[in-house]
Amino acid sequence: MMNRYSWILFFLFFGNISLSAQNATLTIGTEKKCAGQEVLLNINGVNLLDVGALTLYIDVDPNTLTFISLENIDPQFEGLSYNYLPDYNRIAMAWSNVVSADFPDLKLFDLKFQVNEGGCPVSFAAGCEIVNSNFQLIDVSYINGALVKGNPTITTQPENVTTTAGKNTSFYVISTDATDYQWETSMDSGSNWDLISDDVIFSGSQSTQLNITATPVSFNQHQFRCVTGSDGCYTTSDIAILNVDSTTAIQDETAVNSFFLKISPNPFGKIITVECNLPGAGVVYIKVLSSAGQEIMNEMKGFRAEGSATYSVNLESLTMGMYICLVELNTPKGTFVNAKKIIKIDN
């Protein structure tokens, strides 16, 4: 007959065996990846011992993940077969062997996916079974995993802005998880996008707020957006349109009267020289319009201090005829414009 201490030892020994059998787990990993990348989700076993055969089903969202293959299969699982069942959005796996497999704390294999967008759970489906070498069902806890969305989330999108020519304005974006920002602009309704860098007009081009100083009237209908990034994943914001009202631009009569403009030679053949006396410090644009007022050329000459300035403009590509040469100065006080008729006489 067992004494009291023998019963305690018996319970501790066989109780631990029972407990470790009940603690067998199979876990799908969780990873964070971006749209367009590939991801490996590992399947890990703990206290999964004396495995003689298994059947596993794993459900995935095909809108988020496209299944590619099983990778890095443990050598104990030689002959493991698998297939993707598109009617059920499910991966099916089966294996058996006369030589049992042990996974005290080891990876069985990796599930390889192509990430399409967003995030989603990756879950064990009903019907999973694992048996030991005696064909007895092993009590396994199945722990689901997930793909976590890696692309930053934009909580506040840039909005359209209406401003007066010559005044300062801003666009801004808010993202709770972005660490990098890059603003872009399009001058052709979104067909082409250019990176913005800080200069005399723009500031904050790599921050949450893009600032525009002395907004040029030529920026009317330009589009802006921000590309937000985090750990190599990127999300592009909505498009915002800049509306620039030139009819209410601040005009100073004394400044306008002092905006001297001379163009020579006129008539011209290929190149004209534009001489002007700028009534303030600001950004200079030289434009050429057709006789009907259609803009043919628009060159930004950059920031210039108040006073005299001279520019050389090549108009060789124009056909013979009459045009309007316009000089536009954008300053914090307003937008100033002066124009002259010019005539091209040869090619």
C-alpha positions, 0 to 999 in steps of 0.5 A: 500500500502506498503511503502518503508521500508515495501518493504525492510523488505519484500525483506530481509525476503523472500529473505533470505528464497530463498537464504537459499533454494538455498544454500542447499549442500550435500558434500562427505568428503575427507580422507587420508588412506593407502592401506589395511586400511578401510576408512569412507567418510562422507556425510554431508548436510547443509541447507538441510531442509524438506527432504521428499525423496531422490535418490542418486548415487555415483561413485567409482573406484573399483581398488582403493576402495571396497565398504563395507556398509553405516555406522552411518546412521542418525536416521531420515533416518530409512528405508534407502536402498542402493545397489552397482551396479557393472556394473556401479561402483556405489552406489545407495541409496533411502529413503522416509518418511511421516516425513521429515528430516532436516540437517541444518549442519549434517552428513547423513551417512558414506560410508565405503570402503576398500582401495586397492591402490592409491587415487581417486575421490568419486563423485555424479553421474547424477540422484541424486534428493532430494524432500521436503515433498510436493514432490517439488525438492530441489535445492541442490549443490552436492560437490564431495569428494576423497580418497587421497593417503596416501602411500609415493611417491618415486621420485628417486629409488635406483640404482644398484651399482658396487664397488671395494671390500674394498671401501666405497659405498652408495645407496640412495632414494628420497621421497617427503612426507616420514618421516620414512626410513628403509633399508633392504637387501637380500642375497638370491635373494629376497626370504628373507629380513633382516632389516639393523641396523647401525654397523661397516659396515652400517650407515644411515640405517634409512635415505635416504642414506645407506652407506657401509664402506669397502664393503666386497667382500662377499656382491657381488650380495646382494640386497637392498631396502628401506621401506619409511613411513608416518603416518603409510603408507608405500611404498617399493622402487625398488630393487638395486643390489650391484656388488662387484669387487674383482679382482681390490681390493687394495692389499699391498704386505707388508700387504699380506706378514704379514697376518699370518694364522694358523689353528689347529688341522689339520686334525681336527674332529669337531672344528678348531682354527683359529689364524691370524695376521691382517694387518689392522683394518677391518671386518673379515669373515671366510669362508669354501670352498669345494675342488672345490671352492664352498662356504659352510660356511660364518661367519662374525666375526665383526670388529677387530683392527690390530694385532693378533686374534683367532677364534673358528669355529665349523665344526662338520656338515661337512662330511669327506674330504678336504676343504679350510678355508679362512680368509677375511679382509675388510679394507678401504685400501683394501681386504686381503685374506689368506687361508689354506687347512684343512682335516676333518677326522671324524664325 
